[in-house]
Amino acid sequence: MKTLYGKFVIITMLVMVGSMGIGFLATNTYYHQVVKAKNDAKNVKIAQDIVNYIETAKPQDLDNYLATLGDIGYQIYVTTGDEARFFGGQYRDKTLPQSVIEDVLGGEIYHGMRDFPKETFVTGFFANELINTIGVPFRYNDQSYALFIRPDIRLLFSEVHTILAGLILVMTILSLLAMLLFARALIRPITKLTAATHQLAHEKFDTALDIERADEIGQLATSFTIMTEKLQENDRIRKEFISNVSHDFQSPLLNIQGYVDLLKNPQLLEQERQEYATIIELETKRLSTLTKQLLLLTSLDQSTRIMTQQPYRLDEQLKETIRKYRWQIEEAQLQLSYKMEQIIYKGDAELLQNVWDNLLTNAIKYNKEHGQIDIRLLEKTNSIDIFIEDNGIGMTSEQLSKVYERFYRADTSRTRQGTGLGLAIVKQIIELHGGTIQMESAINAGTKVTIHLPKLL
């Protein structure tokens, strides 16, 4: 069977049959090793008590005495060698070697129960055969007799034994039914999880599970629900990401197409031509920047990406970044000050360069005229701290809570050549290095960025 329930039923049946087989073999071994000899000795004692009574009490009617013993639960065979009589229950097989009779008549004790062939205890204990008896000699009225006796098994099974046998049978049946019902109850939530998984495979993320259990299956259902919610959120982000990418590519492309059409006008003034060409150049740069940032995000999103961690002068990297954007700082008439300790940091210099580029260009773009930018680099016991602060236009608390979202741009005043990906990239690179980034901002008061990088050994 391919279903888990079918396999459980088959395994349960095999376990029960196997347990019965092993139990039967163990009981059979115990019977042959322990019970068989004790049973033989017990019946020898009973037979000897019977013949002792016959020899001492000398009952007047021997047949009546032996018939009474037969009625109370014994199968008896008495013979003189020439004459034989049976009392009590009938033997299924009355075959008995003559040599055995002669040995008992000669004074020996016959241990038929002990020496019965080593078969299963069912065929040994219950074998209703004359050879499966105890034989003892006795004399009565100067005549030698051989007495062969065994308990009548049919009479030994009383009402109590019948009740116990019925109890075992009922317990076995009820246990089997209970296990089958338990298996069905156990499989039902797994079946629901399987159906929900199929729904999930078809991107139906709103599939609800009504499994409320405190066991491992309940934990699995809870984990499945959490996974479904995360997949639903990831699907929403993916669709939103695609929509944003499409919009951010479509907008500059439409602008480029529109201004190219305007440039085709032969009556266009030279000043207008230069203005339109400048706009096309800016939109082209914006597309180039967007493409590079998308490629970088894709690289960062790959869990298998390996950072190149090499020691290098972090302070020199920050100073070089400042020199690279010196012309923009002077053009915006900003004042920049910095204080940096000489620090050798072990990290991915290429990735971290993207961080300093994004943060410094933001501080320049969103600053005020004649504003200030302050950069500090400090080495502490367990971390390296970088502070980049400006006194620009700032952000509201609501805007600040969304700055790390991809494609988020607060308002039109913050979209000059922006893609909405910069700070998302910054945060991901910092976290990839095991660090943290914090941002404080207020409208018209400026923004302060604090980065803590752990010292990587």
C-alpha positions as CSV (number, residue, x, y, z in Angstrom):
1,M,0.0,0.0,0.0
2,K,1.2,3.5,-0.9
3,T,-0.7,5.4,1.8
4,L,0.8,6.0,5.2
5,Y,-2.4,4.7,6.8
6,G,-2.1,1.4,4.9
7,K,1.5,1.0,5.8
8,F,0.7,1.7,9.4
9,V,-2.0,-1.0,9.4
10,I,0.3,-3.6,7.7
11,I,3.1,-2.8,10.1
12,T,0.8,-3.1,13.1
13,M,-0.5,-6.5,11.9
14,L,3.1,-7.6,11.3
15,V,4.1,-6.5,14.7
16,M,1.2,-8.3,16.3
17,V,1.9,-11.5,14.4
18,G,5.6,-11.2,15.0
19,S,5.0,-10.6,18.7
20,M,2.7,-13.6,18.9
21,G,5.3,-15.8,17.1
22,I,8.2,-14.6,19.4
23,G,5.9,-15.1,22.4
24,F,5.0,-18.6,21.3
25,L,8.6,-19.6,20.8
26,A,9.6,-18.1,24.2
27,T,6.7,-19.9,25.9
28,N,7.6,-23.1,24.1
29,T,11.2,-22.9,25.2
30,Y,10.2,-22.2,28.8
31,Y,7.8,-25.2,28.7
32,H,10.5,-27.6,27.6
33,Q,13.2,-26.2,29.8
34,V,11.3,-25.7,33.0
35,V,7.6,-26.7,33.0
36,K,7.9,-30.1,31.4
37,A,10.1,-31.6,34.0
38,K,8.1,-30.1,36.9
39,N,4.9,-31.3,35.3
40,D,6.3,-34.8,35.0
41,A,7.5,-34.8,38.7
42,K,4.1,-33.5,39.9
43,N,2.2,-36.2,38.1
44,V,4.6,-38.9,39.2
45,K,3.9,-37.8,42.8
46,I,0.1,-38.0,42.1
47,A,0.4,-41.5,40.6
48,Q,2.6,-42.7,43.5
49,D,0.0,-41.4,46.0
50,I,-2.7,-43.3,44.1
51,V,-0.9,-46.6,44.1
52,N,0.2,-46.2,47.7
53,Y,-3.4,-45.8,48.7
54,I,-4.3,-48.9,46.7
55,E,-1.6,-50.9,48.3
56,T,-2.2,-49.8,51.8
57,A,-6.0,-49.3,51.9
58,K,-6.8,-52.1,49.6
59,P,-10.1,-50.8,48.4
60,Q,-12.7,-53.7,47.9
61,D,-13.7,-52.4,44.4
62,L,-10.6,-51.3,42.5
63,D,-12.4,-50.5,39.3
64,N,-14.9,-48.3,41.2
65,Y,-12.0,-46.4,42.8
66,L,-10.2,-45.9,39.5
67,A,-13.5,-44.9,37.8
68,T,-14.0,-42.2,40.5
69,L,-10.5,-40.9,39.8
70,G,-11.4,-40.8,36.2
71,D,-14.5,-38.8,36.9
72,I,-12.7,-36.1,38.8
73,G,-10.3,-35.4,35.9
74,Y,-7.8,-38.2,35.1
75,Q,-7.3,-40.5,32.2
76,I,-6.3,-43.9,33.5
77,Y,-5.0,-47.1,31.9
78,V,-4.4,-50.1,34.1
79,T,-3.0,-53.4,32.8
80,T,-1.6,-56.6,34.1
81,G,0.1,-57.4,30.8
82,D,-2.7,-59.7,29.7
83,E,-5.7,-57.7,30.8
84,A,-6.2,-53.9,30.4
85,R,-8.9,-51.4,31.4
86,F,-9.5,-47.7,30.7
87,F,-11.1,-45.2,33.2
88,G,-12.0,-41.6,32.7
89,G,-11.6,-39.7,29.4
90,Q,-10.7,-41.5,26.3
91,Y,-7.2,-41.4,24.8
92,R,-7.0,-40.3,21.2
93,D,-4.1,-42.6,20.6
94,K,-3.9,-45.8,22.7
95,T,-0.6,-47.0,21.3
96,L,1.9,-48.0,23.9
97,P,5.0,-50.2,23.4
98,Q,4.8,-53.6,25.1
99,S,8.3,-53.0,26.4
100,V,7.1,-50.0,28.4
101,I,4.4,-52.1,30.0
102,E,6.9,-54.8,30.9
103,D,9.3,-52.3,32.4
104,V,6.6,-50.8,34.6
105,L,5.4,-54.2,35.7
106,G,9.0,-54.9,36.5
107,G,9.1,-52.0,39.0
108,E,10.3,-49.1,36.9
109,I,8.6,-45.7,36.6
110,Y,7.6,-44.5,33.1
111,H,8.2,-40.8,32.5
112,G,6.2,-40.4,29.3
113,M,5.5,-36.7,29.9
114,R,9.1,-35.9,30.4
115,D,10.4,-37.9,27.5
116,F,7.6,-37.0,25.0
117,P,9.2,-35.7,21.8
118,K,10.3,-32.1,21.9
119,E,7.6,-30.5,19.8
120,T,5.7,-27.4,20.6
121,F,4.1,-27.1,24.0
122,V,0.7,-27.2,22.4
123,T,1.3,-30.7,20.9
124,G,3.3,-31.7,24.0
125,F,1.2,-30.6,26.9
126,F,-2.1,-31.2,25.1
127,A,-1.2,-34.4,23.3
128,N,-4.0,-36.9,24.3
129,E,-1.9,-40.0,23.7
130,L,-1.2,-43.0,25.9
131,I,2.6,-42.6,25.6
132,N,2.2,-39.1,27.0
133,T,1.5,-40.5,30.5
134,I,3.1,-41.4,33.8
135,G,3.5,-45.1,34.5
136,V,4.0,-46.6,38.0
137,P,3.7,-50.2,39.3
138,F,1.6,-51.5,42.1
139,R,0.3,-54.7,43.5
140,Y,-3.3,-55.6,44.3
141,N,-4.5,-58.9,45.6
142,D,-1.1,-60.5,44.9
143,Q,-1.3,-59.3,41.3
144,S,1.2,-56.9,39.6
145,Y,-0.3,-54.0,37.8
146,A,0.9,-51.1,35.7
147,L,-0.9,-47.8,36.2
148,F,-0.6,-45.2,33.4
149,I,-2.2,-41.8,34.2
150,R,-2.5,-38.2,32.9
151,P,-4.7,-35.3,33.7
152,D,-7.8,-34.9,31.5
153,I,-7.0,-31.6,29.8
154,R,-10.6,-31.0,28.7
155,L,-11.8,-30.9,32.3
156,L,-8.9,-28.6,33.4
157,F,-10.4,-25.8,31.3
158,S,-13.0,-24.4,33.7
159,E,-15.2,-21.4,33.3
160,V,-12.4,-19.2,34.6
161,H,-10.1,-20.3,31.9
162,T,-12.8,-19.7,29.3
163,I,-13.4,-16.2,30.7
164,L,-9.7,-15.4,30.6
165,A,-9.4,-16.7,27.0
166,G,-12.4,-14.5,26.1
167,L,-10.8,-11.5,27.9
168,I,-7.5,-11.9,25.9
169,L,-9.4,-12.2,22.7
170,V,-11.5,-9.1,23.3
171,M,-8.4,-7.2,24.5
172,T,-6.6,-8.1,21.3
173,I,-9.5,-7.1,19.0
174,L,-10.1,-3.8,20.9
175,S,-6.4,-3.0,20.9
176,L,-6.2,-3.5,17.2
177,L,-9.3,-1.4,16.6
178,A,-7.9,1.3,18.9
179,M,-4.6,1.3,17.0
180,L,-6.4,1.6,13.7
181,L,-8.5,4.5,14.9
182,F,-5.5,6.2,16.4
183,A,-3.6,5.8,13.1
184,R,-6.5,7.4,11.2
185,A,-6.5,10.3,13.7
186,L,-2.8,10.6,13.3
187,I,-2.8,10.5,9.5
188,R,-5.8,13.0,9.1
189,P,-3.8,16.2,9.9
190,I,-0.9,14.9,7.7
191,T,-3.4,14.5,4.9
192,K,-4.6,18.1,5.5
193,L,-1.0,19.3,5.4
194,T,-0.4,17.4,2.1
195,A,-3.5,19.0,0.6
196,A,-2.4,22.4,1.8
197,T,1.1,21.8,0.3
198,H,-0.5,21.1,-3.1
199,Q,-2.4,24.4,-2.8
200,L,0.8,26.2,-1.8
201,A,2.5,24.8,-4.9
202,H,-0.1,26.5,-7.0
203,E,0.6,29.8,-5.2
204,K,-2.6,29.8,-3.2
205,F,-1.0,31.3,-0.1
206,D,-4.3,31.9,1.7
207,T,-4.8,28.2,2.5
208,A,-6.0,27.8,6.1
209,L,-5.1,24.9,8.4
210,D,-7.6,24.0,11.2
211,I,-5.0,21.8,13.0
212,E,-4.8,22.6,16.7
213,R,-2.6,20.1,18.5
214,A,0.2,20.4,21.0
215,D,2.2,17.5,19.7
216,E,4.9,17.4,16.9
217,I,2.2,17.4,14.2
218,G,0.7,20.6,15.7
219,Q,4.2,22.1,15.8
220,L,4.6,21.1,12.1
221,A,1.2,22.7,11.3
222,T,2.3,25.9,13.1
223,S,5.6,26.0,11.2
224,F,3.7,25.4,8.0
225,T,1.4,28.3,8.7
226,I,4.4,30.6,9.5
227,M,6.1,29.4,6.3
228,T,2.9,30.1,4.3
229,E,2.7,33.6,5.8
230,K,6.4,34.3,4.9
231,L,5.9,32.9,1.4
232,Q,2.8,35.1,1.0
233,E,4.9,38.1,2.2
234,N,7.7,37.2,-0.1
235,D,5.3,36.9,-3.0
236,R,3.9,40.3,-2.2
237,I,7.4,41.8,-2.0
238,R,8.4,40.0,-5.3
239,K,5.4,41.4,-7.1
240,E,5.9,44.8,-5.7
241,F,9.6,44.6,-6.6
242,I,8.8,43.7,-10.2
243,S,6.2,46.5,-10.3
244,N,8.7,49.0,-8.9
245,V,11.5,47.8,-11.3
246,S,9.2,48.1,-14.2
247,H,8.1,51.6,-13.2
248,D,11.6,52.8,-12.5
249,F,12.8,51.5,-15.9
250,Q,9.7,52.7,-17.8
251,S,9.7,56.2,-16.4
252,P,13.3,57.2,-17.6
253,L,12.8,55.3,-20.9
254,L,9.6,57.3,-21.6
255,N,11.4,60.5,-20.8
256,I,14.3,59.6,-23.1
257,Q,11.9,58.6,-25.9
258,G,9.9,61.8,-25.4
259,Y,13.0,64.1,-25.5
260,V,14.5,62.3,-28.4
261,D,11.3,63.0,-30.4
262,L,11.6,66.7,-29.4
263,L,15.2,66.7,-30.6
264,K,14.0,65.6,-34.0
265,N,12.3,69.0,-34.5
266,P,14.5,71.0,-36.9
267,Q,13.1,74.3,-35.6
268,L,14.4,73.5,-32.1
269,L,16.5,76.3,-30.5
270,E,20.1,75.4,-29.5
271,Q,19.4,76.2,-25.9
272,E,16.4,73.9,-25.9
273,R,18.5,71.2,-27.7
274,Q,21.2,71.4,-25.0
275,E,18.6,71.3,-22.2
276,Y,16.9,68.2,-23.7
277,A,20.2,66.4,-24.2
278,T,21.2,67.1,-20.6
279,I,17.9,65.5,-19.4
280,I,18.5,62.5,-21.6
281,E,22.0,62.2,-20.2
282,L,20.7,62.3,-16.6
283,E,18.0,59.7,-17.3
284,T,20.6,57.5,-19.0
285,K,22.8,57.7,-15.9
286,R,19.8,57.0,-13.7
287,L,19.1,53.8,-15.7
288,S,22.8,52.8,-15.4
289,T,22.8,53.4,-11.7
290,L,19.6,51.4,-11.3
291,T,20.9,48.5,-13.3
292,K,24.1,48.4,-11.2
293,Q,22.2,48.5,-7.9
294,L,19.8,45.8,-9.0
295,L,22.8,43.6,-9.9
296,L,24.4,44.3,-6.6
297,L,21.2,43.5,-4.7
298,T,20.9,40.2,-6.6
299,S,24.4,39.4,-5.6
300,L,23.7,40.2,-2.0
301,D,20.5,38.2,-1.9
302,Q,22.4,35.1,-2.9
303,S,23.0,33.1,0.3
304,T,26.1,31.4,-1.3
305,R,27.9,34.7,-1.9
306,I,31.3,34.7,-0.3
307,M,32.8,37.9,1.0
308,T,36.4,38.7,0.3
309,Q,37.6,39.5,3.8
310,Q,41.0,41.2,3.5
311,P,42.6,43.6,6.0
312,Y,42.9,47.2,4.7
313,R,43.1,50.8,5.9
314,L,39.4,51.8,6.5
315,D,40.3,55.4,7.2
316,E,42.2,55.7,3.9
317,Q,39.1,54.3,2.1
318,L,36.8,56.9,3.7
319,K,39.3,59.7,2.9
320,E,39.5,58.6,-0.7
321,T,35.6,58.6,-0.9
322,I,35.6,62.2,0.4
323,R,38.2,63.2,-2.3
324,K,36.1,61.5,-5.0
325,Y,33.0,63.6,-4.1
326,R,35.0,66.8,-3.3
327,W,33.7,68.6,-6.4
328,Q,30.0,67.9,-5.5
329,I,30.7,69.1,-2.0
330,E,32.2,72.4,-3.3
331,E,29.5,72.8,-5.9
332,A,26.8,72.5,-3.2
333,Q,28.8,75.0,-1.0
334,L,29.0,72.5,1.9
335,Q,31.5,72.4,4.7
336,L,32.8,68.9,5.5
337,S,34.9,68.0,8.6
338,Y,36.2,64.6,9.6
339,K,38.1,62.9,12.4
340,M,39.5,59.5,11.7
341,E,41.8,57.1,13.6
342,Q,44.2,54.9,11.6
343,I,42.3,51.6,11.5
344,I,43.0,48.4,9.7
345,Y,39.7,46.6,9.2
346,K,39.3,43.1,7.8
347,G,36.3,43.1,5.5
348,D,35.1,43.3,1.9
349,A,36.5,46.6,0.7
350,E,34.5,46.6,-2.6
351,L,31.2,46.1,-0.9
352,L,31.8,48.6,1.9
353,Q,32.8,51.2,-0.8
354,N,29.1,51.1,-1.9
355,V,28.1,51.9,1.7
356,W,30.3,55.0,1.9
357,D,29.3,56.2,-1.6
358,N,25.6,55.9,-0.8
359,L,25.7,57.6,2.6
360,L,28.0,60.4,1.5
361,T,26.0,61.2,-1.7
362,N,22.8,61.2,0.4
363,A,24.4,63.6,2.9
364,I,25.3,65.9,-0.1
365,K,22.0,65.6,-2.0
366,Y,19.7,66.1,0.9
367,N,21.6,68.9,2.7
368,K,20.9,72.6,2.8
369,E,22.8,75.3,1.1
370,H,26.0,76.1,3.1
371,G,25.2,73.0,5.2
372,Q,27.6,70.9,7.1
373,I,28.7,67.2,7.0
374,D,30.7,65.6,9.8
375,I,32.4,62.2,9.5
376,R,34.0,60.3,12.4
377,L,35.8,57.0,12.6
378,L,36.5,55.5,16.0
379,E,38.0,52.2,17.2
380,K,36.5,50.7,20.3
381,T,37.3,47.4,22.2
382,N,34.9,45.2,20.3
383,S,33.8,47.3,17.4
384,I,34.6,50.0,14.9
385,D,32.1,52.9,14.8
386,I,31.5,55.2,11.9
387,F,29.4,58.4,12.2
388,I,28.1,60.4,9.2
389,E,26.0,63.4,10.2
390,D,24.5,66.3,8.2
391,N,22.2,69.2,9.0
392,G,20.1,68.8,5.9
393,I,16.3,68.6,5.3
394,G,15.9,65.5,7.5
395,M,12.9,63.1,7.6
396,T,9.8,62.4,9.6
397,S,9.6,59.4,11.9
398,E,7.3,57.7,9.5
399,Q,9.7,58.3,6.6
400,L,12.6,57.1,8.8
401,S,10.8,53.8,9.5
402,K,10.7,53.0,5.8
403,V,14.1,54.2,4.5
404,Y,15.5,50.6,4.2
405,E,12.6,49.4,2.1
406,R,13.5,48.8,-1.5
407,F,12.3,51.5,-3.9
408,Y,11.0,53.7,-1.1
409,R,11.4,57.4,-1.7
410,A,9.9,59.8,0.8
411,D,8.7,62.6,-1.5
412,T,9.5,64.3,-4.7
413,S,12.1,66.5,-3.0
414,R,14.1,63.3,-2.3
415,T,14.0,61.7,-5.7
416,R,16.7,63.6,-7.6
417,Q,18.5,60.9,-9.5
418,G,17.4,58.5,-6.8
419,T,16.4,54.8,-7.2
420,G,15.2,54.0,-3.7
421,L,17.7,51.1,-3.5
422,G,20.7,52.8,-1.9
423,L,19.9,52.4,1.8
424,A,18.5,48.9,1.3
425,I,21.9,48.0,-0.2
426,V,23.7,49.8,2.7
427,K,21.8,47.9,5.4
428,Q,22.3,44.5,3.7
429,I,26.1,45.0,3.3
430,I,26.5,46.1,6.9
431,E,24.5,43.1,8.2
432,L,26.5,40.9,5.9
433,H,29.6,42.0,7.8
434,G,27.8,41.3,11.1
435,G,27.3,44.9,11.9
436,T,24.4,47.2,12.6
437,I,23.2,50.6,11.2
438,Q,21.1,53.2,13.0
439,M,19.6,56.3,11.6
440,E,18.3,59.4,13.5
441,S,16.6,62.2,11.7
442,A,14.3,65.2,12.2
443,I,12.7,67.6,9.7
444,N,15.0,70.6,8.9
445,A,17.5,69.3,11.6
446,G,19.5,66.8,9.6
447,T,20.2,63.1,9.7
448,K,22.8,61.1,11.7
449,V,23.9,57.6,10.6
450,T,25.7,55.4,13.1
451,I,27.4,52.2,11.9
452,H,28.9,49.6,14.3
453,L,31.2,47.0,12.6
454,P,32.5,44.1,14.7
455,K,36.2,43.4,14.7
456,L,36.5,40.3,12.5
457,L,39.4,38.1,13.4
